[in-house]
Amino acid sequence: MFEKFNWLLMVLPFALWGSAMAAMAPLVDSGGPEVVATLRLLPAGFVVLLAAYFFNRSLVIARIDWGWFLVFTFVDGSLFQFFLARGLVETGAGLGSVFIDSQPLIVALLARTIFGNAINPIGWIGLILGLGGILCIGISPGLLVNWFLMGDAAIEVNFLSHGEGWMLGAAMAMALGTILIRFTCKESDPVAVTGWHMVFGSLPLGLWHLADKNWPLLPEWSISDWTLMAYSTFLGSALAYGLFFLFASSKEITSFSTLAFLTPVFALLSGGIWLGERLEPLQWIGVFFVLLSVFLVSQRNRLWNPINKGKDDLVKSSVSG
């Protein structure tokens, strides 16, 4: 029972991130990417720190961790949130989430190189299916038809736009942040690191917004808009980040980060409710591939070991015979 509840908590950050993408999409157009990124980080960071204090966790960043903490803060705090908000200006919530959540592939390769996390054939099949699934979710059938007819010209014109480029940058930043959290939390509490990196990561974004004359100092949002911003901040950021980095610092990193393939599913479902987006048949196929990918990668050791065990038993039987 506890294990099932634990898995629900592991999925929750990605559900909150997906729905927060849909909530943020209309806000960046009226308020600007810097202010949305700042408001998503700064209040959420203080909430995470308050929760850490309430649960008697240490709020001090150990001296040995400060170097990696500053790198982690800049990459996963400032860069990731800005790339995400900037990309939302030119892409929808669903498509933007698709590009960001290509990051488990990067995490898997980095974790394999740095930590030696094994990726057996079952895991690679799952990762490939997940990538194919998120592409099916985010790319329209019309674009695929144009690609078959026009080749690379269609991709250059219709696919690699500025918005998608920003989202790919966000994916890289998030992947690096997932790896860096291991180095940042050698002697520091991961929840405290999460809170402080959100607070300090928001400062460059806030200063940038103050210097940017293209957007109003304070967004002219309605009560509904501020409600969406509050959801993105306190649930889609504070709670989601706290849970994510708590698990990322303690779980097998490749399996856990692959759950991010679920984020586009939640983003598209939330976009359908809040923004009127609708899934096409190809996108439903993508949803199936994403769910299958999550199962294969998270259970890759359990699925692969019986295969090897069967081969070993066969070898032993032939030798004894």
PyMOL commands that set and color helices and strands:
alter all, ss='L'
color gray80, all
select helices_A, chain A and resi 2-31+33-54+63-90+93-100+103-114+121-138+141-150+152-158+162-184+190-211+223-248+253-274+281-298+300-320
alter helices_A, ss='H'
color red, helices_A
deselect
rebuild
show_as cartoon
